[in-house]
Amino acid sequence: MNKNASNTVKLTLDPKNLPPLTAQRRAELEAVAAMSDEQIDYSDAPYLPDAIWMKAATELPRTKKQITLRVDAEVLEFFKHTGKRYQSRMNAVLRSYVEAHKAHAKSEDRGPE
């Protein structure tokens, strides 16, 4: 086997053209939907903090500036492990954070109703 050869299979999913939902999968989803939060095993799900900015924008702005930015090694490795365009994903998370804080600042400017 070639040193550079990989046995990793990469698949992409087009959100606009999803595969049909099988009867078995529908039954699994309905069973989970019927459970309370305490009954569901989340042990294999990554920790996600309760932050509105975690919903990173899917469309990225076209104008960007190149900068030098120091980030924690762990943060960089996390994003690098997400694959190609990791810098764009980092930008999307930062943009979502900014938008969330802009919205919060606007609501504070209006004051109590």
C-alpha distances in whole Angstrom, upper triangle without the diagonal:
4,6,8,7,9,10,14,16,19,22,26,29,32,35,37,35,35,34,37,38,37,40,38,37,41,42,40,41,44,44,43,46,48,47,49,47,47,46,42,40,38,36,33,34,34,37,39,42,45,46,46,44,41,41,40,41,38,40,39,42,41,43,42,42,40,41,40,40,39,38,37,33,33,34,31,28,29,30,26,25,26,24,25,29,29,32,34,34,35,38,38,39,42,43,44,45,48,49,49,52,53,54,56,58,59,60,62,64,65,67,68,69
4,5,5,8,11,14,16,18,22,25,28,31,34,37,35,35,34,37,38,38,41,40,38,42,43,41,42,45,45,44,46,49,48,49,47,48,47,43,40,39,37,33,34,34,37,38,42,45,44,45,43,40,40,38,39,36,38,37,40,39,41,39,40,37,38,37,37,37,35,35,31,31,32,29,27,28,28,24,23,25,22,23,26,27,30,32,32,33,36,37,37,40,41,42,44,46,47,48,50,52,53,54,56,57,59,60,62,64,65,66,68
4,6,8,11,13,17,18,22,25,29,31,34,37,36,35,35,38,39,39,42,40,38,42,43,41,41,45,45,43,45,48,47,48,46,46,45,42,39,37,35,32,33,32,35,36,39,42,42,43,41,38,38,36,37,35,37,36,38,38,39,37,37,35,35,34,34,33,32,31,28,28,29,26,24,25,25,22,21,23,20,21,25,25,28,30,30,31,34,35,35,37,39,40,41,44,45,46,48,49,51,52,54,55,57,58,60,62,63,64,66
4,6,10,12,14,16,19,22,26,28,31,33,33,32,32,35,36,37,40,38,36,40,42,39,39,43,43,41,44,47,45,47,44,45,44,41,38,36,34,30,31,30,33,34,37,40,40,41,38,35,35,33,34,32,33,32,35,34,35,34,34,32,33,31,32,31,30,30,26,26,27,24,22,23,23,19,18,20,17,18,21,22,25,26,27,28,31,31,32,34,36,37,39,41,42,43,45,46,48,49,51,52,54,55,57,59,60,62,63
4,7,9,11,13,17,20,23,26,29,32,30,30,29,33,34,34,37,35,34,37,39,36,37,41,41,39,42,45,44,45,43,44,42,39,36,34,33,29,30,29,33,34,37,40,40,40,38,35,35,33,34,32,33,33,35,35,37,35,36,34,35,34,34,34,32,31,28,28,28,26,23,24,24,20,19,20,18,18,22,23,26,27,27,29,31,32,33,35,37,37,39,41,42,43,45,47,48,49,51,53,54,56,57,59,60,62,63
4,5,8,11,14,17,21,24,27,29,28,27,26,30,31,31,34,32,30,34,35,33,33,37,37,36,38,41,40,41,39,40,39,35,33,31,29,26,26,26,29,31,34,37,37,37,35,32,32,31,32,29,31,31,34,33,35,34,35,33,34,33,32,32,30,30,26,26,26,24,21,21,21,18,16,17,15,17,20,21,24,25,25,27,30,30,30,33,35,35,37,39,40,41,43,45,45,47,49,50,51,53,55,56,58,59,60
4,6,10,13,16,20,23,26,28,26,25,24,27,28,28,31,29,27,31,32,30,31,34,34,33,36,38,37,39,37,38,36,33,30,29,27,24,25,25,29,30,34,36,37,37,36,32,32,31,32,29,31,32,35,35,37,36,37,35,36,35,35,34,32,31,28,27,27,26,23,22,23,20,17,18,17,18,22,22,26,27,26,28,31,31,31,34,36,35,37,40,40,41,43,45,46,47,49,51,51,53,55,57,58,59,60
4,6,10,13,16,20,22,25,24,22,22,25,25,26,29,27,25,28,30,28,28,32,32,30,33,35,35,36,34,35,34,30,28,26,25,21,22,22,25,27,30,33,33,34,32,28,28,27,28,26,28,28,32,32,34,33,34,33,34,33,32,32,29,29,26,24,24,23,20,19,19,17,14,15,13,15,19,19,23,24,22,25,27,27,28,31,32,32,34,36,37,37,40,42,42,43,46,47,48,50,52,53,54,55,56
4,7,10,13,16,19,22,20,19,18,21,22,23,26,24,23,26,28,26,26,30,30,29,31,34,33,35,33,35,33,30,27,26,25,21,22,22,26,27,30,33,33,33,31,28,27,26,27,24,26,27,31,31,33,33,34,33,34,34,33,33,31,30,28,26,26,24,22,21,20,19,16,15,14,15,19,20,23,23,22,25,27,26,27,30,31,31,33,36,36,37,39,41,41,43,45,46,47,49,51,52,53,54,55
4,7,10,13,16,19,18,17,17,20,21,22,26,24,22,25,27,25,25,29,30,28,30,33,33,34,32,34,33,29,27,25,25,21,21,21,24,25,28,30,30,30,28,25,24,23,23,21,23,24,27,27,30,29,31,30,32,32,31,31,29,29,26,25,24,22,20,19,18,16,14,13,11,13,16,17,20,20,19,22,24,23,24,27,28,28,30,33,33,33,36,38,38,39,42,43,44,46,48,49,50,51,52
4,7,10,13,15,14,13,13,17,18,19,23,22,19,22,25,23,22,26,27,26,27,31,31,32,31,33,31,28,26,24,25,21,20,21,24,24,28,29,29,29,27,24,23,22,22,19,21,23,26,27,30,29,32,31,33,33,32,33,30,30,28,27,25,24,22,21,19,18,16,14,13,14,16,18,21,20,19,22,24,23,24,27,28,27,30,32,32,32,35,37,36,38,41,41,42,44,46,47,49,50,50
4,7,9,12,11,11,12,16,17,19,23,22,19,22,25,23,22,25,27,25,26,30,30,32,30,32,31,28,27,25,25,22,21,21,24,23,27,28,27,27,25,22,20,19,19,16,18,20,23,24,27,27,30,29,31,32,31,32,29,30,28,27,25,24,22,20,19,18,17,14,13,13,15,17,20,18,17,21,22,20,22,25,25,24,27,29,29,29,33,34,33,35,38,39,39,42,43,44,46,47,47
4,6,9,8,7,9,12,14,16,20,20,17,19,22,21,19,23,25,23,24,27,28,29,28,31,29,26,25,24,25,21,20,21,23,23,26,27,26,25,24,21,19,18,18,15,17,20,23,24,27,28,31,31,33,33,32,33,31,31,30,28,26,25,24,22,20,21,19,16,15,16,17,18,21,19,18,21,23,20,22,25,25,23,27,29,28,28,32,33,32,34,37,37,37,40,42,42,44,45,45
4,5,5,6,9,12,15,18,21,22,19,20,23,22,21,24,26,25,25,28,29,31,29,32,31,28,28,26,27,24,22,23,26,24,27,27,27,25,24,22,19,18,17,14,15,18,22,22,26,27,30,31,33,34,33,34,32,33,32,30,28,27,27,24,22,23,21,18,17,17,18,19,22,19,18,22,23,20,22,25,24,23,26,28,27,28,31,32,31,33,36,36,36,39,41,41,43,44,43
4,5,6,9,12,13,17,20,21,18,18,22,21,18,21,24,22,22,26,27,28,27,30,29,26,26,24,26,23,21,22,24,22,25,25,24,22,22,20,16,16,15,12,14,18,21,22,26,27,30,31,33,34,33,34,32,33,32,30,28,27,27,24,22,23,22,18,19,19,19,20,22,19,18,22,22,19,20,24,22,21,24,26,24,25,29,29,28,30,33,33,33,36,38,38,40,40,40
4,6,10,12,14,18,21,22,19,19,23,23,20,23,26,25,24,27,29,30,29,33,32,29,29,28,30,27,25,26,28,26,28,28,27,25,24,22,19,19,17,14,15,19,22,23,27,28,31,33,35,36,35,37,35,36,35,34,31,31,30,28,25,27,26,22,22,22,21,23,25,22,21,24,24,21,23,26,24,23,27,28,26,27,31,31,29,32,35,34,34,38,39,39,41,41,41
4,7,9,12,15,18,20,17,18,21,21,20,22,25,24,24,27,29,31,30,33,32,29,29,28,30,27,25,26,29,27,30,30,29,28,27,25,22,22,20,17,19,22,25,26,30,31,34,35,37,39,38,39,37,38,37,35,33,32,32,29,27,28,26,23,23,23,23,25,27,24,23,27,27,24,26,29,28,26,30,31,30,30,34,34,33,35,38,38,38,41,43,42,44,45,44
4,6,9,12,15,16,14,14,18,18,16,19,21,21,21,24,25,28,27,30,29,25,26,25,27,24,22,24,26,25,28,28,28,27,26,24,21,22,21,18,20,23,27,28,31,32,36,36,38,39,38,39,36,37,36,34,32,31,31,28,26,27,25,22,22,23,23,25,27,25,23,27,27,24,26,29,28,26,29,32,30,30,34,34,33,35,38,38,38,41,43,42,44,44,44
4,6,9,13,14,12,13,16,16,15,18,20,20,21,24,25,28,27,30,28,25,26,25,27,24,23,25,28,27,30,30,31,29,29,27,24,25,24,21,24,27,30,31,35,35,39,39,41,42,40,41,39,39,38,35,34,33,32,29,28,29,27,24,24,25,26,27,30,28,26,29,30,27,28,32,31,30,33,35,33,33,37,38,36,38,41,41,41,44,46,46,47,47,47
4,6,10,11,10,10,14,15,14,16,19,19,19,22,24,27,27,30,28,25,26,25,28,25,24,27,29,29,32,31,32,31,31,29,26,27,27,24,26,30,33,34,38,39,42,42,44,45,44,44,42,41,41,38,36,36,35,32,31,32,30,27,27,28,29,30,33,31,29,32,33,30,31,35,34,32,35,37,35,35,39,39,38,40,43,42,42,45,47,47,48,48,47
4,7,8,6,6,10,11,10,12,15,15,16,18,20,23,24,26,24,21,22,23,25,23,22,25,27,27,30,30,31,30,30,28,25,27,27,25,27,30,34,36,39,40,43,43,45,45,44,44,41,41,40,37,36,36,35,32,31,32,30,27,28,29,30,31,33,31,29,32,33,30,31,34,34,31,34,37,35,34,38,39,37,39,42,42,41,44,46,46,47,46,46
4,5,5,6,9,10,11,12,14,16,16,18,20,24,24,27,24,22,23,23,25,23,23,26,29,29,32,32,33,32,33,30,28,30,30,28,31,34,37,39,43,43,46,46,48,48,46,47,43,43,42,39,38,38,37,33,33,34,31,29,30,31,33,33,36,34,32,35,36,33,34,37,37,35,37,40,38,37,41,42,41,42,45,45,44,47,50,49,50,50,49
4,6,5,6,9,10,10,12,14,15,16,19,22,24,26,23,21,22,24,26,24,24,28,30,30,33,33,34,34,35,32,30,32,33,31,34,37,40,42,46,46,49,49,50,51,49,49,46,45,44,41,40,41,39,36,36,37,34,31,33,35,36,36,39,37,35,38,39,36,36,40,39,37,39,42,40,39,43,44,42,43,47,47,45,48,51,50,51,50,49
4,5,5,6,9,10,11,13,14,16,17,21,22,23,20,18,19,21,23,21,22,25,28,28,32,32,33,33,34,31,30,32,33,31,34,37,40,42,46,46,48,49,50,50,48,47,44,43,42,39,38,39,37,34,34,35,32,30,31,34,35,35,38,37,34,37,38,35,35,39,39,36,38,42,40,39,42,44,42,43,47,47,46,48,51,50,51,50,50
4,5,5,6,9,10,11,12,14,16,19,20,22,19,16,17,18,20,19,19,22,25,25,28,28,30,30,31,27,26,28,29,27,30,33,37,39,42,42,45,45,46,46,44,44,41,40,39,36,35,36,34,31,31,32,29,27,28,30,32,31,35,33,30,33,35,32,31,35,35,32,35,38,36,35,39,40,38,39,43,43,42,45,47,47,48,47,47
4,5,5,6,9,10,10,12,15,18,19,21,19,17,18,19,22,21,20,24,26,26,28,28,30,29,30,28,26,28,29,27,30,34,37,39,43,43,46,46,47,48,45,45,42,41,41,38,36,37,36,33,32,34,31,29,30,32,33,33,36,34,31,34,36,32,32,36,35,33,35,38,36,35,38,40,37,38,42,42,41,44,46,45,46,45,45
4,5,5,6,9,10,11,13,16,18,20,17,15,17,19,21,21,21,24,26,27,29,29,31,31,32,30,28,31,32,30,34,37,40,43,46,46,48,49,50,50,47,47,44,43,42,39,38,39,37,34,34,36,33,31,33,35,36,35,38,37,34,36,38,35,34,38,38,35,37,40,38,37,40,42,40,40,44,44,43,45,48,47,48,46,46
4,5,5,6,9,10,11,15,15,17,14,12,14,15,18,17,17,21,23,24,26,26,29,29,30,27,26,28,30,29,32,35,39,41,44,44,46,46,47,47,44,44,41,39,39,35,34,36,34,31,31,33,30,28,30,32,33,33,36,35,31,34,36,33,32,35,36,33,34,38,36,35,38,40,38,38,42,43,41,43,46,46,46,45,45
4,5,5,6,9,10,13,14,16,14,12,14,15,18,17,16,20,21,21,24,24,26,25,27,24,23,25,27,26,29,32,36,38,41,41,44,44,45,45,42,42,39,38,38,34,33,34,33,29,30,32,29,26,29,31,32,31,34,32,29,31,33,30,29,33,33,30,31,35,33,31,35,37,34,35,39,39,37,40,43,42,43,42,41
4,5,5,6,9,12,14,16,14,13,15,17,20,20,19,22,24,24,26,25,27,27,29,27,25,28,29,28,32,35,38,41,44,44,47,47,48,48,45,45,42,41,41,37,36,38,36,33,33,35,32,30,32,35,35,34,37,35,32,34,36,33,32,35,35,32,34,37,35,33,36,38,36,36,40,40,38,41,44,43,43,42,41
4,5,5,7,10,12,14,11,10,13,15,18,18,18,22,23,24,26,25,28,28,30,27,27,29,31,31,34,37,40,43,46,45,48,48,49,49,46,45,42,41,40,37,36,38,36,33,33,35,33,31,33,36,36,35,38,37,33,35,37,34,33,36,37,33,35,38,36,34,38,40,37,37,41,42,40,42,45,44,44,43,43
4,5,5,8,9,11,9,7,10,12,15,15,15,18,19,20,22,22,24,25,27,24,23,26,28,28,31,34,37,40,43,42,45,45,45,45,42,42,38,37,37,33,32,34,33,29,30,32,30,28,30,33,33,32,35,34,30,32,34,31,29,33,33,30,31,34,33,31,34,36,34,34,38,38,37,39,42,41,41,40,40
4,6,8,9,12,11,9,13,14,17,18,17,20,20,20,22,21,23,23,26,23,22,26,27,27,30,33,37,39,42,42,44,45,45,46,43,42,39,38,38,35,33,35,34,31,31,34,31,29,31,34,34,33,35,34,30,32,34,30,29,32,32,29,30,33,32,29,33,35,32,32,36,36,34,37,40,39,39,38,37
4,7,10,12,10,10,14,15,19,20,19,22,23,23,25,23,26,26,29,27,26,29,31,31,34,37,40,43,46,45,48,49,49,49,46,45,42,41,41,37,36,38,37,34,34,37,34,32,35,37,38,36,39,37,34,36,37,34,32,36,36,32,33,36,35,32,35,37,35,35,38,39,36,39,42,41,41,39,39
4,6,8,6,7,10,13,16,17,17,20,20,21,22,21,25,25,28,25,25,28,31,31,34,37,40,43,46,45,47,48,48,47,44,44,40,38,39,35,34,37,35,32,33,35,33,31,34,37,37,35,38,37,33,34,36,33,31,35,35,32,32,36,34,32,34,37,34,34,38,38,36,38,41,41,40,39,39
4,5,5,7,11,12,15,17,17,19,19,19,20,19,22,23,26,24,24,28,30,31,34,37,40,43,45,44,46,47,47,46,43,42,39,37,38,34,33,36,35,31,32,35,33,31,34,37,37,35,37,36,33,34,36,33,30,33,34,30,31,34,33,30,32,35,32,32,35,36,34,35,39,38,37,36,36
4,5,5,9,9,13,15,14,16,15,16,17,16,19,20,23,21,21,25,27,28,32,34,37,40,42,41,43,44,43,43,39,39,35,33,34,30,29,32,31,28,29,32,30,28,31,34,34,32,34,33,30,30,32,30,27,30,31,27,27,31,30,27,29,32,30,29,33,34,32,33,37,36,35,34,35
4,6,8,9,12,15,14,17,16,17,18,18,21,23,26,23,24,27,30,31,35,37,40,43,45,44,45,46,45,44,41,40,36,34,34,31,30,33,32,29,30,33,31,30,33,36,36,34,36,36,32,32,34,32,29,32,33,30,30,33,33,30,32,35,33,31,35,36,34,35,39,39,38,36,37
4,7,9,12,14,14,17,18,19,20,20,24,25,28,25,26,29,31,32,36,38,41,44,46,45,47,47,46,46,43,41,38,36,36,32,32,34,33,29,31,34,31,30,33,36,37,34,37,36,33,34,36,33,31,34,35,32,32,35,35,32,34,37,35,34,38,39,37,38,42,42,41,39,40
4,6,9,11,11,14,15,16,18,18,22,23,25,22,23,26,28,29,32,34,38,41,43,42,44,44,43,43,40,38,35,33,33,29,29,31,30,26,28,30,27,26,29,32,33,31,34,33,29,30,33,30,28,31,32,29,29,33,32,30,32,35,33,33,36,37,36,37,41,40,40,39,39
4,6,8,9,12,13,15,18,18,22,23,25,22,23,25,28,29,32,34,37,40,42,41,43,42,42,41,38,37,33,31,30,27,27,29,27,24,26,28,25,24,27,31,31,29,32,32,28,29,32,29,27,30,32,29,29,33,33,30,33,36,34,33,37,38,37,38,42,42,41,41,41
4,6,5,8,9,11,14,15,18,20,22,18,19,22,25,25,29,31,34,37,39,37,39,39,38,37,34,33,29,27,27,23,23,25,24,20,22,24,22,21,24,27,28,26,28,28,24,25,28,26,23,27,28,25,25,29,29,27,29,32,31,30,34,35,34,35,39,39,39,38,39
4,6,8,9,12,15,17,20,22,23,20,21,24,27,27,31,32,35,38,40,38,39,39,38,37,33,32,28,26,25,21,22,24,22,19,21,23,20,20,24,27,28,25,28,29,25,25,29,27,24,27,29,27,27,31,31,29,31,34,33,32,36,38,36,38,41,42,41,41,42
4,7,9,12,15,18,20,22,23,19,20,22,25,25,28,30,33,35,37,36,37,36,36,35,32,31,27,25,24,20,20,22,20,17,19,21,18,17,20,24,25,23,26,26,23,23,27,25,23,26,28,26,26,30,30,28,31,34,33,33,36,38,37,38,41,42,42,42,43
4,7,9,12,14,16,18,19,15,16,18,21,21,25,26,30,32,34,33,34,34,33,33,30,28,25,23,23,19,18,20,19,15,17,19,16,15,19,22,23,21,23,23,20,21,23,22,19,23,24,22,22,26,26,24,27,30,29,29,32,34,33,34,37,38,38,38,39
4,6,10,13,14,17,16,13,15,16,20,20,24,24,28,30,32,30,31,31,30,29,26,25,21,19,19,15,15,17,16,12,14,16,14,13,17,20,21,18,20,21,17,17,21,19,17,20,22,20,20,23,24,22,24,28,27,27,30,32,31,32,35,37,37,37,38
4,6,10,12,14,15,12,14,16,20,21,24,25,28,30,32,30,31,31,29,29,25,24,20,18,19,15,14,17,16,13,15,18,16,15,19,22,22,19,21,21,18,17,20,19,16,18,21,18,18,22,22,20,22,25,25,24,27,29,29,30,33,34,34,34,36
4,6,8,11,11,8,11,13,16,18,21,22,25,28,29,27,29,29,28,27,24,23,19,18,19,16,14,17,17,13,14,18,17,15,19,21,21,18,19,19,16,15,18,16,13,15,17,15,14,18,19,17,19,22,21,21,24,26,25,26,29,30,30,31,32
4,6,9,10,8,11,13,17,19,22,23,25,28,29,27,28,29,27,27,23,22,19,18,20,17,15,18,19,15,16,20,19,18,22,24,23,20,21,21,17,16,18,16,13,15,17,14,13,17,17,15,16,20,19,18,21,23,22,23,26,28,27,28,30
4,7,9,8,10,13,17,19,22,23,25,29,29,28,29,30,29,29,25,25,22,21,23,20,18,21,22,19,19,23,22,21,24,26,25,22,23,22,19,18,19,17,14,16,17,14,12,16,16,13,15,18,17,16,19,21,20,21,24,25,24,25,26
4,5,6,8,11,14,17,19,20,22,25,26,25,26,27,26,26,23,23,20,20,22,20,17,20,21,18,18,22,22,20,23,25,23,20,20,20,16,15,16,14,11,12,13,10,9,12,12,9,11,14,14,13,16,18,17,18,21,22,22,23,25
4,5,6,9,11,15,17,18,20,23,24,23,25,26,26,27,24,24,21,22,24,22,19,21,23,20,19,23,23,21,24,25,22,20,20,19,16,15,16,13,10,12,12,8,8,11,10,7,9,12,11,11,14,16,15,17,19,20,21,22,23
4,5,6,9,12,14,15,16,20,21,20,21,23,22,23,20,21,18,19,21,20,16,18,20,17,16,20,21,18,21,22,19,17,17,15,13,12,12,9,7,8,8,5,5,8,8,6,9,11,11,11,14,16,16,18,20,21,22,24,25
4,5,9,12,14,15,17,21,22,21,23,23,23,23,20,21,18,18,20,18,14,17,18,15,14,17,18,15,18,19,17,15,16,14,11,11,12,9,6,9,10,7,8,11,11,10,12,15,15,15,18,20,20,21,24,25,26,27,28
4,6,9,12,13,16,19,21,20,23,24,24,25,22,23,20,21,23,21,17,19,20,17,15,19,19,16,18,19,17,16,16,14,11,12,12,9,8,10,10,7,9,12,11,10,13,15,14,16,18,19,20,22,24,25,26,27,28
4,6,9,10,12,16,17,17,19,20,21,22,20,21,18,20,21,19,16,17,18,16,13,16,17,14,16,16,14,13,13,10,8,9,9,5,5,8,7,5,8,11,10,10,13,15,15,16,19,20,21,23,25,26,27,29,30
4,6,7,10,13,15,15,18,20,21,22,21,23,21,22,24,22,19,19,21,18,16,18,19,16,17,17,14,14,13,10,9,11,9,6,7,9,7,6,10,11,10,11,14,15,15,17,19,20,21,23,25,26,28,29,30
4,6,10,12,15,16,19,20,22,24,22,24,22,24,25,23,20,20,21,19,16,18,18,15,16,15,12,13,13,10,9,12,11,7,10,12,11,10,14,15,13,15,18,18,18,21,23,23,24,27,28,29,31,33,33
4,7,9,12,13,17,19,21,23,22,25,23,25,26,25,22,21,23,21,18,19,21,17,17,16,13,14,14,10,10,13,11,8,11,13,11,11,15,15,13,16,19,18,19,21,23,23,25,27,28,29,31,33,34
4,6,9,10,13,15,17,20,19,22,21,23,24,24,20,19,21,20,16,18,20,17,17,15,11,13,11,8,9,11,8,7,10,11,9,10,14,13,13,16,18,17,19,21,22,23,25,27,28,29,31,34,34
4,6,7,11,14,16,19,19,22,22,25,26,26,22,21,24,23,19,21,23,20,20,18,14,15,13,10,12,13,9,9,13,12,9,12,15,13,13,16,18,17,18,21,22,22,25,27,27,28,31,33,34
4,6,10,12,16,19,19,23,23,26,27,27,24,22,25,24,20,21,24,21,20,17,14,16,14,11,14,15,11,12,15,15,13,15,18,17,17,20,21,20,22,25,25,25,28,30,30,31,34,37,37
4,7,10,13,17,17,21,22,25,26,27,24,22,25,25,21,22,25,23,22,19,16,17,14,12,15,15,12,13,16,15,13,16,18,16,17,20,21,20,22,25,24,25,28,29,29,31,34,36,37
4,7,9,13,14,17,18,22,23,24,21,19,22,22,19,19,23,21,20,18,14,15,11,10,13,13,10,12,15,13,12,15,17,15,16,20,20,19,22,24,24,25,28,29,29,31,34,37,38
4,6,10,12,15,17,21,22,24,21,19,22,23,19,20,23,22,22,19,16,16,12,12,15,14,11,14,16,14,14,17,18,16,18,21,21,21,24,26,25,26,29,30,30,32,35,38,39
4,7,9,13,15,19,20,22,19,17,20,21,18,18,22,21,20,18,15,15,11,12,15,14,12,15,17,15,15,19,19,18,21,23,23,23,26,28,27,29,32,32,32,35,37,40,42
4,6,10,12,16,17,20,17,15,19,20,17,18,22,21,21,19,16,15,12,13,16,13,12,16,17,14,15,19,19,18,20,23,22,23,26,27,26,28,31,31,32,35,36,39,41
4,7,10,13,14,17,15,13,17,18,17,17,20,21,21,19,17,16,12,15,17,14,13,17,17,15,17,20,20,19,22,24,23,24,28,28,28,30,33,33,33,36,38,41,43
4,6,10,12,14,12,11,14,16,14,15,19,19,19,19,16,14,11,14,15,11,12,15,15,13,15,18,17,17,20,22,21,22,25,26,26,28,30,30,31,34,35,38,41
4,7,9,12,10,9,13,15,14,15,18,19,20,20,18,15,13,16,16,13,14,17,16,14,17,20,18,18,22,23,22,24,27,27,27,30,32,31,32,36,36,39,41
4,6,8,7,7,10,11,11,12,15,16,18,18,17,13,12,15,14,11,13,15,14,13,16,18,16,17,21,21,21,23,26,25,26,29,30,30,32,35,35,38,40
4,5,5,6,9,10,11,12,14,16,18,19,18,15,14,17,16,13,15,18,15,15,19,20,18,20,23,23,22,25,27,27,28,31,32,32,34,36,37,39,41
4,5,5,6,9,10,10,12,15,16,18,17,14,14,17,16,14,17,19,17,17,21,22,20,22,25,25,25,28,30,30,31,34,35,35,37,40,40,42,44
4,5,5,6,9,10,11,13,15,17,17,14,14,17,15,13,17,18,16,17,20,21,19,22,25,24,25,28,29,29,30,33,34,34,36,39,39,41,43
4,6,5,6,9,10,11,14,15,15,11,11,14,12,9,13,14,12,13,16,17,16,18,21,21,21,24,26,26,27,30,31,31,33,36,36,38,40
4,5,5,6,9,10,12,13,12,9,9,12,11,9,12,14,13,14,17,18,17,20,22,23,23,26,28,28,29,32,33,33,35,38,38,40,42
4,5,5,6,9,10,12,13,10,11,14,13,11,15,17,15,17,20,20,20,23,25,25,26,29,30,30,32,34,35,36,38,40,41,43,45
4,6,5,7,10,12,13,9,11,13,11,10,14,15,13,15,18,18,18,21,23,23,24,26,28,28,30,32,33,34,36,38,39,40,42
4,5,5,7,9,9,5,8,10,8,7,11,12,11,13,15,16,16,19,21,21,22,25,26,27,28,31,32,33,35,37,38,39,41
4,5,6,7,8,6,8,11,10,10,13,14,14,16,18,19,20,22,24,25,26,28,30,30,32,34,35,36,38,40,41,43,45
4,5,9,10,8,11,13,11,12,16,16,16,18,20,21,21,24,26,26,28,30,31,32,34,36,37,38,40,42,43,44,46
4,7,8,6,10,11,9,10,14,13,13,16,18,18,19,22,23,23,26,28,28,29,32,33,34,36,38,39,40,42,43
4,7,6,10,11,10,12,14,15,15,18,19,20,22,24,25,26,28,29,30,32,34,35,36,38,40,41,43,44,46
4,5,8,9,9,12,13,14,16,18,19,20,22,23,24,26,28,29,30,32,34,35,37,38,40,41,43,45,46
4,5,5,7,9,10,11,13,15,15,17,19,20,21,23,25,26,27,29,30,32,33,35,36,38,40,42,43
4,5,5,6,9,10,11,12,14,15,17,19,20,21,23,24,26,27,29,30,32,33,35,37,38,40,42
4,5,5,6,9,10,11,12,14,15,17,18,20,21,22,24,26,27,29,31,32,33,35,37,39,40
4,5,5,6,9,10,10,12,14,15,16,18,20,21,22,24,25,27,29,30,31,33,35,37,38
4,5,5,6,9,10,11,12,14,15,17,19,20,21,23,24,26,27,29,30,32,34,35,37
4,5,5,6,9,10,11,13,14,16,17,18,20,21,23,25,26,27,29,31,32,34,36
4,5,5,6,9,10,10,12,14,15,16,18,20,21,22,24,26,27,29,31,33,34
4,5,5,6,9,10,10,12,14,15,16,18,20,21,23,24,26,27,29,31,32
4,5,5,6,9,10,11,12,14,16,17,18,20,21,23,24,26,28,29,31
4,5,5,6,9,10,11,12,14,15,16,18,20,21,23,25,26,28,30
4,5,5,6,9,10,10,12,14,15,17,19,20,21,23,25,27,29
4,5,5,6,9,10,11,12,14,15,17,18,20,22,23,25,26
4,6,5,6,9,10,11,12,14,16,17,18,20,22,24,25
4,5,5,6,9,10,10,12,14,15,16,19,20,23,24
4,5,5,6,9,10,11,12,14,15,17,19,21,22
4,5,5,6,9,10,11,13,14,16,17,19,20
4,5,5,6,9,10,10,12,14,16,18,20
4,5,5,6,9,10,11,13,15,17,19
4,5,5,6,9,10,11,13,15,16
4,5,5,6,9,10,11,13,15
4,5,5,6,9,10,13,15
4,5,5,7,9,12,13
4,5,5,7,9,10
4,5,5,8,11
4,5,9,11
4,7,8
4,6
4
